[in-house]
Amino acid sequence: MTGYHLTEARDDFARLKAPDHRGVRHLLFFRVAEPKTTKNRMHIDLASRDAEAEIVRLVGLGGSLVDDDSLQWRTGNGTRWVVMQDPEGNEFCLG
C-alpha cells in the first residue's frame, strides 16, 4: 500500500524504507508491552486513492470504524476522513 519496503524485522521492531527520496525515508514500528490506556502517543493519518475500498480491506483485517461501526465521514481543511482503530484499539484516520 505505501510502497515502502521491509528492510529489518524482529519480534519487537520493524523498519520500512521509502521507495524514493521525496518524503519520509524510513518508518519505524516498535512493539510495546503495555496496552493502550489513553489517547494514542502518536497519531497517524493515511491517504488512499480509494478510501472506501481501503476501509473494507482494513475491516477485513480486523480494523473497525470508531463512529459506531458506520461510515461517517468527518470533514475539515478541504478534506474528508474516517476514524478507525486497529484490533488493539489504536486509532488512526483514513481519507
N, C-alpha and C positions, 0 to 999 in steps of 0.2 A: 504494500500500500504506500509506504513512504519512499521507496527507492533506496533506503538505507540498507547496508549490508552488515550482517552479524560478523564481527571480527574477533570477539572474545566472549566466552561464556563459561561461567562457573555456577555452582549451586546458589550463590548469593549475589551474583553480579553478571551483567551483560553490557557489552559495548557495541553500538552500531555506528558505522562510518557513513558519512554522506556520499551520495553518488557523484557530487561535484563540489566546487569550492564557493558556490554562490551564497550559501546560508550557514547554518549551524554545522560544524564539522563532525561532531560526534553527539550521540545521545547515550547517556549512561543510565542504567537502571540498577538500583540496589535493593535487595530484599532486606526487610527489617522484621524483627521478631514480634514487635508489638502490633496489636490490631489497631485499626483506626478508631479513635475515640472522639475526635472533634473534627473541625474543618481540616481539609487536606493541607499538608505543608507546602504543596506545590499544586498549581492549577494548570491543567492542560487544555488548550483549545485546538481542535482538529478541524481542518477544512477538507471537504471532499467534493469531487466533481459531481457526484450523485449521492447526496446525503441520505435520501430515502432508502436507497439500496444498501448503503453502509450501515444504517440503523438496523435494517433487517439482518444483515450479516453479523453485526455485533450482538444483537439479541440472541441469535442462534449460537453464539459462542459463550453465552452466559451473562451478557450485559443486560441492563434494564434501563428503561426511561424513568427518570426521577419523578416527573409530574404524573403520578397516579397511573403509570404504565400506559399513558396515552400520548399520542403525538401532538404536543402543544408547543408550537414554535414561539420562541421569545425573540424580540426584535430590539434593535438599537444600533446606532452608529452606521446605519445603512446596510445592515446585515441581519441575518436570522440564524438561530441556533436552537438546539435542544440540549437539555442537561441529561447526561446519562451517568451510570455508575457501573463499575466492574463488579464481578461476583463478591469481592471483599468490601464493597461499599465506597471505593474511591471514586469521586466524581470528576467528570470532565465534560467539556462542551463539544458538540459536533455541529458544524454548519456547512 
